[in-house]
């Protein structure tokens, strides 16, 4: 049996087993149309903020958890925006 035939068979069996709105979710997820793009951007922004706030290379438990307190507002914002750009570039 070809690989594509196996995939079609699996999808058919999943579709038959769906109840209520599950079928729509399954088809949208397979088509890549779940409309969760906004949520992905929020996660990337939150991850960039966490990376900017947490100082790297610390012993455990860390002495400082919020690096923004040690930086000026402008330099922290620049660091955060740079990390956000790096994460978005790596993700896309």
N, C-alpha and C positions, 0 to 999 in steps of 0.2 A: 504494500500500500504506500502510495506517495505521501510525502510530508504534508502537502497541501490538503490532500484527502483526509488525513488524520486530523488536521486543524479544523476543517469544515465539520467533520463528524463530532468533534469535541464541542464546537460552538453550537451545533444543532442540539446536542444533548443538554447543554446548559440552558439554551433558549426554551426547550420543552419543560425543563424543571423550574423555570421562573414562575413567580407568583406576583400578582398585582403589578406594581410599578417596577419590579425587578427587570422585566424584559426591556423596558425603555432605558433603564440604567445600563444594562448589559450592552445594548446596541450603541448607545452614546459613548460608552467607554471604549468599545472596539473601534468606533469611528473617530475617537479623539475629540468629541464635542461635549465634554462635561461642563464647560464654562467655569472652570476653577482657576483660570489664569490670574484673577485678581488675588485669590488666596495664595497662589505661588509667589506673587510679588511681595505680599505681606510677610511671608515666611523668610524670603531672602533679605528683606529689610531688617527683620528682627534678628536674623543670624549675623548680619553685618554689625548691628548695634552691639550684640553680645561680644563679638570679636573685638570691636573697638574699645569696649569698656573693660574687658578682662586682660590684664597684663600677661604677656607671654612668659614662658619659662620660669614658673614659680615653683617653690617647694609646696608640698601638701601638708597641712592646709595653707592656702595662700594668705599672706599678710594683708594684701590689698585686693579687693574685688572690684573696685570701681576706679579705673584709670582716669576717667573724666575729671575726677576731683584734683588730679595732679597736673592737668593741662589747662591751657586757656580755652575759652569757649570756641574761638575761631580755629585753633589747631585741632581740637577734638572733632569739630564739625568736618574739617578737611580730611582727617583720618577716617572718620565714619563714611564719608562720601567716597573716598578712595577704596575702602574695603567693600562697600556696596557695589561699586563698579566692577571690582575684581570678581566678586561672587556672581553677579549677573552675567559677566563675560564667560566665566567658567561653566555656569549652569546652561546657558543658551548655546 
